[in-house]
Amino acid sequence: MTARTPAENKAIVLEGFETLFNRKDLVAAERFWSSVYTQHSAHVPPGREGLFELVATASPDMRYECQLAVAEGDFVMLHGRFSGLGQPTNWVVVDILRLEDGVMVEHWDVIQDEVTRENSVGGHPMFGDQFPG
């Protein structure tokens, strides 16, 4: 068992998300997700297999952008956006991941539909500095 720094854990999660969601390289992504991965999301089937199957069958236009990554100990939290989902709106998501030995072993998320300027009560974009088009 090798302890990793929060910065190393953050780099692992960011590279894993890039590999899976943007490159859609399921084989390479296996090194980032544990074979005993626990999924707490209401939108993703159980385990690494459920997550990978979701990505494999998703729209080829699906993309992930990270705006903020924070790490403490074995936990990494990302604030990001999924676009190209084949739905009317993008998702703005906070993903929380727990790592062991440099691989993701557990995941939770909070998901919101991204709103337009017209639908924003607060008047500020949910992701980045511009509202979606």
N, C-alpha and C positions, 0 to 999 in steps of 0.2 A: 504494500500500500504506500503510495507516494502522495504526500500532501502537496496541494498546489496552492499558489497564491490566488487571491481574488482576481487579480489582473489576468493571470493565466486562465482561470475558469471563464472569465468574460471573453477572452480571445477564442477559447474552445467553442463556446456557445455561438458566438457571432460567425465563426467559420462553419459550424454545423448548420446554422440556418441558411447561410449562403449556399452551401453545398446541396442541401435538401430542397429548399423552396425556390431558389433562383436557378441553380444549375440542373436541378432535378436528377442528380446523380445518386440513385438509391444505393448502389454498391458502395461508393465512397462514404455515404452518410452513415453506414453501419458502424463505422469507427467512432462516431460521435454519440450514438444512442445505444444504451445498454440493451441486451437481449431480454432483460427483466424490467424494462422501462414501465413505469406506472403512469397512466394518463388520467388526470382528474378533469379533463375538459368535457363539457356537455356536447361538443361538436365533433369530437374525434373518437373513433373506435379504440378499444383497448390495445395497449402494448405498442411496441415499435412497429409490428406488422400492420396494425390498424392505421397508424400515422403514415407509414410509407404507402399503403394502399390508397389512402385519401389523396396523397400528393400524386401518385401515379395516375389516378383517375380524374384529377382536377383539370381545369382549363389550362392549356399550355401557356396562356397569357398570365397566369397567376404569378405575382411577384411579391417579395417581402422587402420592406425598407425599414431600417432601424433608425430611430431618432435619438434614443437614449439607452445606454446600458449601464447598469449599476450592479456591483458585485460586493458581497460580504460573505466571508467564509466560503462554504460550499454552495451558496445560493447566488444566482444571477437573475436579474429582473430586466426585461427589455420592454421599451415602449416603442411599438412599431405599427406599420400599416401593411395590410394585405390588400392588394388590388388585383384586377383581372380575374375576379372570382366567378364571373358569369352571373353576378347578382346585381341588383340596381345600385347598390352602394358598396364602397370599400369598407373594410373592417379596420378600426383602430383597436389595437390589442395591447394589453400588458400581459406578458408571458413571464412566469416565475418558474425557474428550473433549479433542481437540486442535482449536484454532481457528486460522483464517487469515483476516485481513481481516474479522473480526467474524462469521464463519460457522463452523459445526462441519464439520470435514473428515475427522475420524477418531474412532473409538469402540472402546473395550474395556469389558468388564464382568466382574464376579464375582457370581454369583447363588446364593442359598441359599433353601431353603424356610423360611418362618418357623415356628418351633416354639411349641407351647403350654407352659404352666408344667409340665405333666406330662412333657413330652419334653425339657425343658431341664436338662441335666446341671449347668450352672453356676448355675441358679436366677435368671437375669436375662433380661429380654426382649431380643430382638435389635434391636428398633426402638422408640423412645420409652420410656416408663416403665411400660407395661402390656403384658401378654401379650394375644394375640388371643383373642377370645371363643369 
